[in-house]
Amino acid sequence: MSENQSENQKNDSNENKNKKPKVPPMPKFNFYWIYGIIAVVFIALTFLPKNGANKTSKIEFINKMLLAHDVEKVVVVNKSVAEIYLKKEALKNDKYKELKDRTILGESVGPHYFFEIGDIASFEKDINEKQKDFPANEQVAVEYVTQNNYLGDFLLTWMLPLIILVGVWMFIMRRMAGGPTGGGQIFNIGKSRAQLFDKDGHVKTTFKDVAGLDEAKVEVMEIVDFLKNPKKYTNLGGKIPKGALLVGPPGTGKTLLAKAVAGEAGVPFFSLSGSDFVEMFVGVGASRVRDLFKQAKEKAPCIIFIDEIDAVGRARGKNLVQGGNDERENTLNQLLTEMDGFATDLGVIILAATNRPDILDSALLRPGRFDRQISIDKPDLNGRAEIFKVHLKPLKLASDVNPERLATQTAGFAGADIANICNEAALIAARKDKTAVDMQDFQDAVDRVIGGLEKKNKIISPEEKEIIAYHESGHAIVGWFLEGLDPLVKVSIVPRGVAALGYAQYLPKDQYLYTTEQLKNMICMTLGGRAAEDLIFGRISTGAQNDLERITKMAYGMVTIYGMNDKIGNVSFYDANQEYGFTKPYSDKTAEMIDIEVRLLIEACFTATKNLLIEKRDKLEELAKILLEKEILFQHDLLEILGSRPFDKIEIELPTIETEVVDTIQNSSVEESKVD
């Protein structure tokens, strides 16, 4: 045991020797320290007394030094300051002991004291009166000299104001140029702000982390494969696209896909935002574009990723300010030249992302610049399931969590929404002190994302609560008995969010085309709450405000965009590229006809909705009473109350609006125009 202990002690001692003592990190050098030191030295040279002389007063000088015959001479400088020089033998006196340490080569030098004399005539009179009884050889001589403090005058008169002006100017320039980092220096204002990621960078995102974007990944992976194996394509005479534009709604994974490219490419990757080119100074944006491509060509082959390119790539010629120099257009012109200009070099691939491709300049989208437009839409059912699997990996899940089931309940959700749901579910489970995240936590998270935070402290009167119950029951009844609508999952009258007093949750399916009958049924379902209030209480409330916004937008879309109206015809006034500006491509008579047809459509849908609720009034009242008791009803509760959805048995026909209604609408429009 003793031998083992001795060996362990030796090993510990060797380890201690090998271990280097931790040296505290040195503070980072800042160039402003030199400015501070120079300023302190200048102040010291300007304002400190010459040679370190001690300050005294005129009374002390006369009583302590002059009458004691210790003064050798007095020098008056610039008629304001008297410098006193003492005799060598007087310095040996103890009363001048503070002067003994201030010596040069063993001898004390003067001046030893100084004071401000004030009025020079009074000073001379006092000196002469005190020395009138002195022998002639012991009288102190007063000398007058004039000294020019060139250094102090230069600093105070010229340097100090100049330093203040330069400091203020640099401060303003830094603030306007975006700070001291990333090209914000006043002398680097035209430099690129792109962040460079090379093969040794810290980007760990790969294509495995990107789910639900299989088609987009194939397009982008081809670009990455070309950079890794260029001969595979060039041997066949092919050319890689010079640019690829990622287009899709917010939160669908455009930037995530670009990060995966940075992690997979193995070549230098420049990343920046379109707003990084925008600057208030003329020519700065174009200068940054030139500097960016200069750096990229030096590191070719490489990839440049410009996020939110619509900030700089907006279509030219639509600026309302006439006669001014549009810096954004100059930046775009330089970007177009660098991407495919007269002297364009190979080896630089451009990736860009935007959710507003309709406003981009046509020259930016042509082949040779952005050869490919990769559409990144919201994921389908399988894509949502794959995204859930990615975001569920770091969570501690219960056995009942099913990604496929969660995917069916989140139709229309983007990848960012799914990530938010997973995070909210984990937070809700932690708030309830659970050891794992279960399916109920995900249900609560979906409710939180859709309807907002539950307002438990919001006090609602019984009358208002009854109105809300019948309102939501009206939505549920109409949506349950009309064909082509999404199945109802849950009805709640629990307040959520800012102004949501209740809501009905549906399970939408992945559908891209809608018929006229489906859109009319959707308007009827949306009007179910307003119709139920009118039927039960004989009055309406403000609770249908959001419903009316939706049906108005839907009705105008049917008439003016999708050509679903017989009188307006198969025309579409949709202005995707904003070519019409503030004008409209139809006459005032057509506009009046559009308004009339929209109001007729909504009125017909409201009448059909009310007729359906009259027919199902007993179900409406039963559902509202149970909803008042339980506050939340699920799909199985609705099956018990309403039965299965009998689409084959129920056919709702919209009533024909008589001429009197049309006349009423026309008269009301005339009256409104008169009032206006």
C-alpha positions as CSV (number, residue, x, y, z in Angstrom):
1,M,0.0,0.0,0.0
2,S,2.8,2.3,0.9
3,E,4.5,1.8,-2.5
4,N,1.3,2.5,-4.3
5,Q,0.8,5.7,-2.3
6,S,4.3,6.8,-3.1
7,E,3.7,6.2,-6.8
8,N,0.4,8.1,-6.7
9,Q,2.1,11.0,-5.0
10,K,4.8,11.0,-7.6
11,N,2.3,10.9,-10.4
12,D,0.3,13.8,-8.7
13,S,3.5,15.8,-8.4
14,N,4.4,15.2,-12.1
15,E,0.9,16.3,-13.1
16,N,1.2,19.4,-11.0
17,K,4.5,20.2,-12.7
18,N,3.0,19.6,-16.1
19,K,0.0,21.8,-15.3
20,K,0.7,25.4,-16.2
21,P,-0.5,28.0,-13.8
22,K,-3.6,29.8,-15.1
23,V,-2.7,33.2,-16.3
24,P,-5.5,35.7,-16.0
25,P,-6.5,37.0,-19.5
26,M,-4.9,40.2,-20.5
27,P,-7.3,43.1,-21.1
28,K,-7.8,43.7,-24.8
29,F,-5.8,46.6,-26.2
30,N,-7.9,49.5,-27.2
31,F,-6.4,52.2,-29.4
32,Y,-8.3,54.9,-27.5
33,W,-6.0,54.3,-24.6
34,I,-3.2,56.1,-26.5
35,Y,-5.5,59.1,-27.1
36,G,-6.2,59.2,-23.4
37,I,-2.5,59.1,-22.5
38,I,-1.7,61.9,-24.9
39,A,-4.5,64.0,-23.6
40,V,-3.3,63.6,-20.0
41,V,0.3,64.5,-20.9
42,F,-0.9,67.6,-22.8
43,I,-3.0,68.7,-19.8
44,A,-0.1,68.1,-17.5
45,L,2.4,70.1,-19.6
46,T,-0.1,73.0,-19.9
47,F,-1.5,73.4,-16.5
48,L,1.0,72.0,-14.0
49,P,3.5,74.5,-12.4
50,K,6.9,74.8,-13.9
51,N,9.5,72.5,-12.4
52,G,7.1,71.5,-9.7
53,A,7.5,74.8,-7.6
54,N,5.5,75.0,-4.4
55,K,2.7,77.5,-4.3
56,T,2.7,80.2,-1.5
57,S,1.1,83.6,-0.8
58,K,2.5,87.1,-0.8
59,I,2.2,87.5,2.9
60,E,4.0,84.3,3.6
61,F,6.7,85.3,1.1
62,I,7.3,88.6,2.7
63,N,7.2,87.5,6.4
64,K,8.8,84.1,6.1
65,M,11.3,84.6,3.3
66,L,11.9,88.2,2.4
67,L,12.4,89.6,5.9
68,A,14.5,86.5,6.8
69,H,17.0,87.4,4.0
70,D,16.5,84.0,2.4
71,V,15.5,85.2,-1.0
72,E,18.1,85.4,-3.8
73,K,15.8,86.9,-6.5
74,V,12.2,87.3,-7.6
75,V,11.2,86.8,-11.2
76,V,7.9,88.2,-12.3
77,V,6.6,86.3,-15.3
78,N,4.1,88.0,-17.6
79,K,3.3,90.6,-14.9
80,S,1.1,88.0,-13.1
81,V,3.2,85.3,-11.4
82,A,6.1,85.9,-9.1
83,E,8.7,83.0,-9.0
84,I,10.9,83.0,-5.9
85,Y,14.5,81.7,-5.9
86,L,16.0,81.0,-2.5
87,K,19.7,81.2,-1.5
88,K,21.7,78.0,-1.2
89,E,22.4,78.4,2.5
90,A,18.7,79.1,3.2
91,L,17.8,75.8,1.7
92,K,19.6,74.1,4.6
93,N,17.1,75.5,7.0
94,D,14.5,73.1,8.4
95,K,11.6,75.3,7.4
96,Y,12.4,74.5,3.8
97,K,12.7,70.8,4.3
98,E,10.0,70.1,1.6
99,L,12.5,71.4,-0.9
100,K,15.4,69.1,0.0
101,D,14.1,66.1,-2.0
102,R,13.7,68.1,-5.2
103,T,17.2,68.2,-6.4
104,I,19.0,67.7,-9.6
105,L,22.6,66.4,-9.4
106,G,22.6,67.1,-5.7
107,E,21.6,70.7,-6.0
108,S,18.1,72.2,-5.6
109,V,17.0,74.3,-8.6
110,G,14.5,77.1,-8.8
111,P,12.1,78.5,-8.8
112,H,11.2,77.1,-5.4
113,Y,8.0,79.0,-4.8
114,F,5.5,81.0,-6.8
115,F,2.4,83.0,-6.2
116,E,0.0,85.3,-8.2
117,I,0.9,89.0,-7.5
118,G,-2.4,90.6,-8.6
119,D,-1.8,94.3,-9.1
120,I,1.8,94.7,-10.1
121,A,2.1,98.3,-8.8
122,S,0.9,97.2,-5.4
123,F,3.4,94.3,-5.4
124,E,6.3,96.6,-6.2
125,K,5.2,99.1,-3.5
126,D,5.1,96.3,-0.9
127,I,8.5,95.0,-1.9
128,N,10.1,98.4,-1.8
129,E,8.6,99.3,1.6
130,K,9.8,96.0,3.3
131,Q,13.4,96.5,1.9
132,K,13.9,100.2,2.5
133,D,15.9,99.5,5.7
134,F,18.0,96.7,4.1
135,P,21.6,97.3,3.1
136,A,22.0,97.9,-0.6
137,N,23.9,94.6,-1.1
138,E,21.1,92.6,0.6
139,Q,18.2,94.0,-1.3
140,V,16.3,91.5,-3.5
141,A,16.3,92.3,-7.2
142,V,13.0,91.9,-9.0
143,E,13.2,90.8,-12.6
144,Y,10.5,91.0,-15.2
145,V,10.3,88.4,-18.0
146,T,7.8,87.6,-20.7
147,Q,7.3,83.9,-21.5
148,N,5.1,82.5,-24.3
149,N,3.5,79.1,-23.6
150,Y,3.4,78.0,-27.2
151,L,2.4,74.5,-26.3
152,G,-0.5,75.5,-24.1
153,D,-1.7,78.2,-26.5
154,F,-1.6,75.7,-29.4
155,L,-3.5,73.0,-27.5
156,L,-6.2,75.3,-26.1
157,T,-6.6,77.5,-29.2
158,W,-6.2,75.0,-32.0
159,M,-5.9,71.4,-30.9
160,L,-8.7,71.2,-28.3
161,P,-11.5,72.5,-30.6
162,L,-10.2,70.4,-33.4
163,I,-10.2,67.2,-31.3
164,I,-13.7,68.0,-30.1
165,L,-15.0,68.5,-33.7
166,V,-13.3,65.3,-34.9
167,G,-14.6,63.3,-32.0
168,V,-18.2,64.5,-32.5
169,W,-17.9,63.8,-36.3
170,M,-16.6,60.3,-35.7
171,F,-19.3,59.6,-33.2
172,I,-22.1,60.7,-35.6
173,M,-20.6,58.8,-38.5
174,R,-20.3,55.6,-36.4
175,R,-24.0,55.9,-35.3
176,M,-25.2,56.5,-38.9
177,A,-22.9,53.8,-40.3
178,G,-24.2,51.1,-38.0
179,G,-21.8,50.8,-35.1
180,P,-18.1,49.9,-34.8
181,T,-18.4,46.3,-36.0
182,G,-19.0,44.6,-39.2
183,G,-18.1,47.5,-41.6
184,G,-19.5,50.2,-39.4
185,Q,-16.1,52.0,-39.2
186,I,-16.2,55.3,-40.9
187,F,-13.2,54.3,-43.1
188,N,-14.8,50.8,-43.8
189,I,-18.3,52.1,-44.6
190,G,-18.2,50.8,-48.1
191,K,-17.0,47.4,-47.1
192,S,-19.2,44.3,-47.3
193,R,-21.0,43.2,-44.1
194,A,-21.2,39.6,-45.2
195,Q,-20.3,36.9,-42.6
196,L,-18.0,34.3,-43.9
197,F,-18.4,30.6,-43.1
198,D,-15.6,28.3,-44.4
199,K,-15.2,24.5,-44.0
200,D,-13.9,25.1,-40.5
201,G,-16.8,27.2,-39.5
202,H,-19.3,26.5,-36.8
203,V,-22.3,25.8,-39.0
204,K,-23.5,22.3,-37.9
205,T,-26.8,22.3,-39.7
206,T,-27.1,19.7,-42.4
207,F,-29.7,18.4,-44.8
208,K,-30.7,15.9,-42.2
209,D,-32.0,18.7,-40.0
210,V,-34.3,20.0,-42.8
211,A,-37.5,18.1,-43.0
212,G,-40.6,18.5,-45.2
213,L,-38.7,20.1,-48.1
214,D,-37.7,17.1,-50.1
215,E,-38.2,18.7,-53.6
216,A,-36.3,21.9,-52.5
217,K,-33.5,19.9,-51.0
218,V,-33.0,18.0,-54.3
219,E,-32.6,21.3,-56.2
220,V,-30.2,22.7,-53.7
221,M,-28.2,19.5,-53.2
222,E,-27.5,19.5,-56.9
223,I,-25.7,22.9,-56.5
224,V,-23.7,21.5,-53.6
225,D,-22.8,18.4,-55.5
226,F,-21.6,20.5,-58.4
227,L,-19.3,22.4,-56.1
228,K,-17.9,19.2,-54.8
229,N,-17.7,17.3,-58.1
230,P,-17.7,19.9,-61.0
231,K,-16.3,17.5,-63.6
232,K,-19.3,15.3,-63.3
233,Y,-21.4,18.0,-65.0
234,T,-18.8,19.9,-67.1
235,N,-17.7,16.7,-68.9
236,L,-21.2,16.5,-70.4
237,G,-21.2,20.2,-71.3
238,G,-23.6,21.3,-68.6
239,K,-23.4,24.5,-66.6
240,I,-24.5,24.9,-63.1
241,P,-27.1,27.6,-62.5
242,K,-25.6,30.9,-61.4
243,G,-28.3,31.6,-58.9
244,A,-31.2,30.0,-57.1
245,L,-34.1,32.0,-55.5
246,L,-35.8,30.4,-52.5
247,V,-39.5,31.6,-52.6
248,G,-42.0,30.8,-49.9
249,P,-44.2,32.1,-47.1
250,P,-42.6,33.2,-43.8
251,G,-41.5,30.3,-41.5
252,T,-41.3,27.6,-44.2
253,G,-37.5,27.0,-43.8
254,K,-35.8,29.2,-46.5
255,T,-33.0,30.4,-44.2
256,L,-32.8,26.9,-42.6
257,L,-32.2,25.4,-46.0
258,A,-29.5,28.0,-46.7
259,K,-27.8,27.1,-43.3
260,A,-27.8,23.5,-44.4
261,V,-26.1,24.4,-47.6
262,A,-23.5,26.2,-45.6
263,G,-22.9,23.1,-43.5
264,E,-22.8,20.7,-46.4
265,A,-21.1,22.6,-49.2
266,G,-17.5,22.5,-47.9
267,V,-16.7,25.8,-49.7
268,P,-16.6,29.4,-48.4
269,F,-20.1,30.6,-47.7
270,F,-21.0,34.4,-47.5
271,S,-24.2,35.2,-45.6
272,L,-25.8,38.6,-45.3
273,S,-29.2,40.3,-45.5
274,G,-30.6,42.5,-48.2
275,S,-30.8,45.4,-45.8
276,D,-27.0,45.2,-45.3
277,F,-26.6,47.0,-48.6
278,V,-29.0,49.8,-47.8
279,E,-27.3,52.9,-46.5
280,M,-28.2,56.6,-46.3
281,F,-24.9,57.6,-48.0
282,V,-24.9,57.8,-51.8
283,G,-22.8,55.0,-53.4
284,V,-22.3,53.0,-50.3
285,G,-24.7,50.2,-51.3
286,A,-23.0,49.7,-54.7
287,S,-19.6,49.8,-53.0
288,R,-20.6,47.0,-50.7
289,V,-21.8,44.9,-53.6
290,R,-18.5,45.4,-55.4
291,D,-16.5,44.5,-52.2
292,L,-18.7,41.4,-51.6
293,F,-18.1,40.0,-55.0
294,K,-14.5,40.9,-54.9
295,Q,-14.1,38.8,-51.8
296,A,-16.2,36.0,-53.3
297,K,-14.1,35.8,-56.5
298,E,-10.9,35.6,-54.4
299,K,-12.3,32.6,-52.6
300,A,-14.1,31.0,-55.6
301,P,-15.7,28.5,-55.8
302,C,-18.0,29.8,-53.1
303,I,-21.7,30.6,-52.3
304,I,-23.3,33.9,-51.5
305,F,-26.6,33.9,-49.6
306,I,-28.7,37.0,-49.5
307,D,-31.6,36.8,-47.2
308,E,-34.7,39.0,-47.7
309,I,-33.4,40.1,-51.1
310,D,-36.6,42.1,-51.7
311,A,-35.1,44.9,-49.5
312,V,-32.7,45.7,-52.3
313,G,-34.2,43.9,-55.3
314,R,-37.5,45.8,-55.6
315,A,-38.6,46.6,-59.1
316,R,-37.1,49.8,-60.5
317,G,-39.1,52.7,-61.8
318,K,-41.9,52.6,-59.2
319,N,-40.5,55.1,-56.8
320,L,-43.0,57.8,-56.1
321,V,-40.3,60.4,-55.3
322,Q,-39.4,61.9,-58.6
323,G,-36.2,63.8,-59.4
324,G,-34.2,62.2,-56.5
325,N,-31.3,59.8,-56.6
326,D,-32.6,56.4,-55.6
327,E,-29.7,54.8,-53.7
328,R,-31.6,51.4,-53.7
329,E,-31.8,51.4,-57.5
330,N,-28.1,52.1,-57.8
331,T,-27.4,49.2,-55.5
332,L,-29.6,46.9,-57.5
333,N,-27.9,48.0,-60.8
334,Q,-24.6,47.1,-59.3
335,L,-25.9,43.7,-58.1
336,L,-27.3,42.9,-61.6
337,T,-23.9,43.8,-63.2
338,E,-22.0,41.6,-60.7
339,M,-24.3,38.6,-61.1
340,D,-24.2,38.6,-64.9
341,G,-22.4,41.5,-66.4
342,F,-19.7,42.0,-69.1
343,A,-16.8,40.8,-67.0
344,T,-18.5,38.1,-64.8
345,D,-16.3,35.3,-63.6
346,L,-17.4,31.8,-62.9
347,G,-17.3,30.0,-59.5
348,V,-19.7,32.3,-57.5
349,I,-23.2,30.9,-56.9
350,I,-25.9,33.2,-55.5
351,L,-28.6,31.9,-53.2
352,A,-31.3,34.3,-52.2
353,A,-34.5,34.1,-50.2
354,T,-37.7,36.2,-50.2
355,N,-41.4,35.8,-49.4
356,R,-42.4,38.6,-51.8
357,P,-41.3,37.5,-55.3
358,D,-44.0,39.6,-56.9
359,I,-42.2,42.8,-56.2
360,L,-38.7,41.8,-57.4
361,D,-37.3,43.4,-60.5
362,S,-37.7,41.3,-63.7
363,A,-34.1,41.7,-64.6
364,L,-33.1,40.0,-61.4
365,L,-35.3,37.0,-62.1
366,R,-34.2,36.3,-65.7
367,P,-32.1,33.2,-66.6
368,G,-28.4,33.9,-66.1
369,R,-28.9,35.6,-62.8
370,F,-31.5,33.5,-60.9
371,D,-31.9,30.6,-63.2
372,R,-34.0,28.7,-60.7
373,Q,-36.9,29.7,-58.5
374,I,-37.2,27.0,-55.8
375,S,-40.7,27.1,-54.3
376,I,-40.8,26.3,-50.6
377,D,-44.5,26.1,-49.6
378,K,-46.1,25.1,-46.3
379,P,-45.6,21.4,-45.7
380,D,-48.2,18.7,-46.5
381,L,-49.3,16.0,-44.1
382,N,-46.1,13.8,-44.5
383,G,-43.9,16.9,-44.4
384,R,-45.5,18.1,-41.1
385,A,-45.0,14.6,-39.6
386,E,-41.3,14.7,-40.6
387,I,-40.9,18.2,-39.1
388,F,-42.5,17.1,-35.9
389,K,-40.1,14.2,-35.7
390,V,-37.1,16.6,-36.0
391,H,-38.4,18.9,-33.3
392,L,-39.5,16.1,-31.0
393,K,-36.0,14.6,-30.7
394,P,-34.7,16.9,-27.9
395,L,-38.0,16.6,-25.9
396,K,-38.8,14.0,-23.2
397,L,-42.0,12.5,-24.6
398,A,-44.7,10.3,-23.1
399,S,-45.7,7.1,-24.8
400,D,-49.0,8.6,-26.2
401,V,-47.3,11.3,-28.4
402,N,-47.9,10.5,-32.1
403,P,-46.2,12.7,-34.7
404,E,-48.7,11.6,-37.4
405,R,-51.6,12.6,-35.3
406,L,-50.1,15.9,-34.5
407,A,-49.5,16.4,-38.2
408,T,-53.2,15.9,-39.0
409,Q,-54.2,18.5,-36.4
410,T,-51.9,21.2,-37.7
411,A,-52.9,21.6,-41.3
412,G,-51.7,24.8,-42.8
413,F,-48.9,25.2,-40.2
414,A,-45.4,26.2,-41.4
415,G,-42.2,24.7,-40.0
416,A,-41.7,27.6,-37.6
417,D,-45.2,27.2,-36.3
418,I,-44.6,23.5,-35.6
419,A,-41.3,24.3,-33.8
420,N,-43.3,26.8,-31.7
421,I,-45.9,24.2,-30.8
422,C,-43.2,21.8,-29.6
423,N,-41.5,24.4,-27.5
424,E,-44.8,25.6,-26.0
425,A,-45.8,22.0,-25.2
426,A,-42.5,21.5,-23.3
427,L,-43.1,24.7,-21.4
428,I,-46.6,23.8,-20.5
429,A,-45.5,20.4,-19.2
430,A,-42.7,22.0,-17.2
431,R,-45.3,24.4,-15.7
432,K,-47.4,21.4,-14.6
433,D,-44.3,19.7,-13.0
434,K,-44.6,16.7,-15.4
435,T,-41.7,14.4,-16.1
436,A,-42.6,14.0,-19.8
437,V,-44.5,15.9,-22.4
438,D,-47.8,14.1,-23.2
439,M,-50.4,14.5,-25.9
440,Q,-52.6,16.8,-23.8
441,D,-49.7,19.3,-23.5
442,F,-49.5,19.4,-27.3
443,Q,-53.2,20.0,-27.5
444,D,-52.9,22.9,-25.1
445,A,-50.0,24.2,-27.2
446,V,-52.1,24.1,-30.4
447,D,-54.8,26.0,-28.6
448,R,-52.3,28.5,-27.4
449,V,-50.9,29.1,-30.8
450,I,-54.3,29.3,-32.5
451,G,-56.4,31.2,-30.0
452,G,-53.8,32.8,-27.7
453,L,-53.2,32.6,-24.0
454,E,-56.2,31.5,-21.9
455,K,-57.7,34.4,-20.0
456,K,-58.7,32.9,-16.7
457,N,-59.1,36.2,-14.9
458,K,-61.4,37.8,-17.6
459,I,-64.9,38.3,-16.0
460,I,-67.8,37.8,-18.4
461,S,-71.4,38.4,-17.4
462,P,-73.9,35.5,-17.7
463,E,-75.8,37.4,-20.5
464,E,-72.6,37.8,-22.6
465,K,-71.6,34.2,-21.9
466,E,-75.0,33.0,-23.2
467,I,-74.6,35.1,-26.4
468,I,-71.1,33.7,-26.9
469,A,-72.4,30.1,-26.4
470,Y,-75.1,30.5,-29.0
471,H,-72.7,32.3,-31.4
472,E,-70.2,29.4,-31.3
473,S,-73.0,26.9,-31.4
474,G,-74.3,28.6,-34.6
475,H,-70.9,28.1,-36.2
476,A,-70.8,24.4,-35.1
477,I,-74.3,23.6,-36.4
478,V,-73.9,25.2,-39.8
479,G,-70.4,23.7,-40.3
480,W,-71.7,20.3,-39.2
481,F,-74.6,20.0,-41.6
482,L,-73.0,21.6,-44.7
483,E,-71.0,19.5,-47.1
484,G,-67.4,20.4,-48.2
485,L,-66.4,22.0,-45.0
486,D,-63.7,21.0,-42.6
487,P,-64.7,18.7,-39.8
488,L,-65.2,20.4,-36.4
489,V,-62.8,19.3,-33.7
490,K,-63.6,21.5,-30.7
491,V,-65.8,24.3,-29.6
492,S,-64.8,26.5,-26.7
493,I,-66.2,29.6,-25.0
494,V,-63.1,30.1,-22.8
495,P,-61.7,33.5,-23.5
496,R,-58.3,33.5,-25.2
497,G,-55.9,36.0,-26.6
498,V,-56.6,39.7,-26.8
499,A,-60.2,39.8,-27.9
500,A,-61.2,36.1,-28.6
501,L,-64.2,35.3,-26.3
502,G,-64.6,31.9,-27.9
503,Y,-63.6,29.9,-30.9
504,A,-64.4,26.8,-33.0
505,Q,-61.4,24.7,-34.1
506,Y,-61.6,22.7,-37.3
507,L,-59.5,20.1,-38.9
508,P,-58.6,21.4,-42.3
509,K,-57.3,19.1,-45.0
510,D,-54.7,19.8,-47.6
511,Q,-56.8,21.3,-50.4
512,Y,-55.7,23.7,-53.1
513,L,-58.8,24.1,-55.3
514,Y,-62.2,25.2,-54.0
515,T,-65.5,25.1,-55.9
516,T,-68.2,27.8,-55.9
517,E,-70.4,25.7,-53.6
518,Q,-67.6,25.2,-51.1
519,L,-66.9,28.9,-50.9
520,K,-70.6,29.7,-50.4
521,N,-70.8,27.0,-47.7
522,M,-67.8,28.6,-46.0
523,I,-69.5,31.9,-46.0
524,C,-72.6,30.3,-44.5
525,M,-70.6,28.6,-41.8
526,T,-68.8,31.9,-41.0
527,L,-72.2,33.7,-40.8
528,G,-73.6,31.0,-38.4
529,G,-72.7,33.0,-35.3
530,R,-74.4,36.2,-36.5
531,A,-77.5,34.2,-37.7
532,A,-77.8,32.4,-34.4
533,E,-77.7,35.6,-32.4
534,D,-80.4,37.1,-34.6
535,L,-82.6,34.0,-34.4
536,I,-82.4,33.4,-30.6
537,F,-82.1,36.9,-29.2
538,G,-83.7,39.0,-32.0
539,R,-80.6,41.3,-32.0
540,I,-77.0,41.1,-33.0
541,S,-73.7,42.0,-31.2
542,T,-70.2,43.0,-32.1
543,G,-68.9,39.5,-31.7
544,A,-69.1,38.8,-35.4
545,Q,-66.6,41.5,-36.4
546,N,-63.9,39.0,-37.4
547,D,-66.4,36.8,-39.2
548,L,-67.6,39.8,-41.3
549,E,-64.1,40.6,-42.3
550,R,-63.5,37.1,-43.5
551,I,-66.7,36.8,-45.5
552,T,-66.2,40.3,-47.1
553,K,-62.8,39.3,-48.3
554,M,-64.0,35.9,-49.5
555,A,-67.1,37.4,-51.3
556,Y,-65.1,40.1,-53.1
557,G,-62.5,37.4,-54.1
558,M,-65.3,35.3,-55.6
559,V,-66.6,38.2,-57.6
560,T,-63.5,40.1,-58.6
561,I,-60.7,37.5,-58.6
562,Y,-62.1,34.0,-59.3
563,G,-64.8,34.9,-61.8
564,M,-67.6,33.1,-59.8
565,N,-70.4,35.6,-60.5
566,D,-72.7,35.5,-63.5
567,K,-73.2,39.2,-64.0
568,I,-69.5,40.2,-63.6
569,G,-68.4,37.3,-65.7
570,N,-65.2,35.4,-66.1
571,V,-62.8,38.2,-65.4
572,S,-60.2,38.8,-62.7
573,F,-59.1,42.1,-61.4
574,Y,-56.3,40.7,-59.3
575,D,-53.2,42.9,-59.5
576,A,-50.4,40.7,-58.4
577,N,-47.6,42.9,-59.7
578,Q,-49.3,46.1,-58.7
579,E,-49.2,47.4,-62.3
580,Y,-52.4,49.5,-61.8
581,G,-51.0,51.4,-58.9
582,F,-53.8,53.6,-57.4
583,T,-56.0,53.2,-60.4
584,K,-58.6,50.4,-61.0
585,P,-59.0,48.4,-64.2
586,Y,-62.8,48.8,-64.3
587,S,-65.3,51.6,-64.5
588,D,-67.3,53.2,-61.8
589,K,-70.4,51.4,-63.1
590,T,-68.6,48.1,-62.8
591,A,-67.5,49.0,-59.3
592,E,-71.1,49.7,-58.3
593,M,-72.2,46.4,-59.8
594,I,-69.4,44.5,-57.9
595,D,-70.6,46.0,-54.6
596,I,-74.2,45.0,-55.4
597,E,-73.3,41.5,-56.3
598,V,-71.2,41.0,-53.2
599,R,-73.9,42.3,-50.9
600,L,-76.5,40.0,-52.7
601,L,-74.2,37.0,-52.3
602,I,-73.7,37.7,-48.6
603,E,-77.4,38.3,-48.1
604,A,-78.3,35.1,-49.8
605,C,-75.8,33.1,-47.7
606,F,-77.2,34.7,-44.5
607,T,-80.7,33.8,-45.4
608,A,-79.7,30.2,-46.2
609,T,-77.8,30.0,-42.9
610,K,-80.7,31.3,-40.9
611,N,-83.1,28.9,-42.6
612,L,-80.8,26.0,-41.6
613,L,-80.6,27.1,-38.0
614,I,-84.4,27.4,-37.9
615,E,-84.7,23.9,-39.1
616,K,-82.1,22.7,-36.5
617,R,-83.1,25.0,-33.7
618,D,-83.6,22.2,-31.1
619,K,-80.0,21.0,-31.8
620,L,-78.8,24.6,-31.5
621,E,-80.4,25.2,-28.1
622,E,-79.3,21.8,-26.8
623,L,-75.7,22.4,-27.9
624,A,-75.6,25.9,-26.5
625,K,-76.9,24.7,-23.1
626,I,-74.3,21.9,-22.8
627,L,-71.6,24.4,-24.0
628,L,-72.6,26.7,-21.2
629,E,-72.1,23.9,-18.7
630,K,-68.9,22.4,-19.9
631,E,-67.4,25.4,-21.7
632,I,-65.4,23.1,-24.0
633,L,-66.9,20.4,-26.3
634,F,-64.9,18.0,-28.4
635,Q,-65.8,16.0,-31.5
636,H,-67.2,13.0,-29.6
637,D,-69.5,15.3,-27.7
638,L,-70.8,16.7,-31.0
639,L,-71.4,13.2,-32.3
640,E,-73.6,12.5,-29.3
641,I,-75.6,15.7,-29.6
642,L,-75.8,16.1,-33.4
643,G,-75.2,12.6,-34.7
644,S,-73.1,11.9,-37.8
645,R,-72.7,14.4,-40.6
646,P,-75.5,13.5,-43.1
647,F,-74.2,15.1,-46.3
648,D,-76.2,12.9,-48.5
649,K,-79.5,13.8,-46.8
650,I,-79.0,17.6,-46.5
651,E,-78.9,19.8,-49.6
652,I,-78.9,23.5,-48.9
653,E,-80.0,25.7,-51.8
654,L,-79.4,29.4,-51.7
655,P,-82.7,31.4,-51.9
656,T,-83.3,33.6,-54.8
657,I,-83.1,37.3,-53.9
658,E,-86.2,39.1,-55.1
659,T,-86.0,42.4,-57.1
660,E,-87.1,44.3,-54.0
661,V,-83.9,43.3,-52.2
662,V,-81.9,44.6,-55.2
663,D,-83.8,47.8,-55.3
664,T,-83.3,48.2,-51.5
665,I,-79.5,47.7,-51.9
666,Q,-79.4,50.1,-54.9
667,N,-81.4,52.7,-53.0
668,S,-79.2,52.4,-49.9
669,S,-76.1,52.8,-52.0
670,V,-77.6,56.0,-53.5
671,E,-78.5,57.3,-50.1
672,E,-75.0,56.5,-48.8
673,S,-73.6,58.4,-51.8
674,K,-75.8,61.4,-51.0
675,V,-74.7,61.3,-47.4
676,D,-71.1,61.2,-48.5
